[in-house]
Amino acid sequence: MSLEAITKIRSVEENMDQARADARSRAQKLAADAEREGRVLLQQGREQAAKAAAAEMGKAEEAAVKRREEILAKAEQDCEALKKEAGARMGKAAQAILERVVGN
C-alpha cells in the first residue's frame, strides 16, 4: 500500500472518529435538553395541579360556608317556631296548674 493511501485511510478514520464523537456529544446534549425540558414541564404540571386544587378547595369552602349559613338560619327559624309554640302552651299550662292548685 502506498503512503498516500495509508494517509487517506487514516484521515478518513480520524474523520469518522470525530464524526462519532460529535454525534455522541449531540446525542448527550439532546438527552440533557430533553430531560431538562421534561423537568420544567413536570414542575409546570405540578404548579397547575396545585392551583387547580386550591381553586377547588376554595369553591368547596365557599359551598360549606353557604350550607352552614343555611343550616343556622333553618335552626334559628325552628327555634323561633318552638318558642312561639311553647309561649302559646304556657298559658294553657299555667291555667291547668292553677286549676289543680285551686281546685284541690
Summary of the structure (lengths in Angstrom):
residues: 104
radius of gyration: 44.1
end to end distance: 145.6
largest distance: 146.6
contacts: 200
relative contact order: 0.03
helix: 97%
strand: 0%
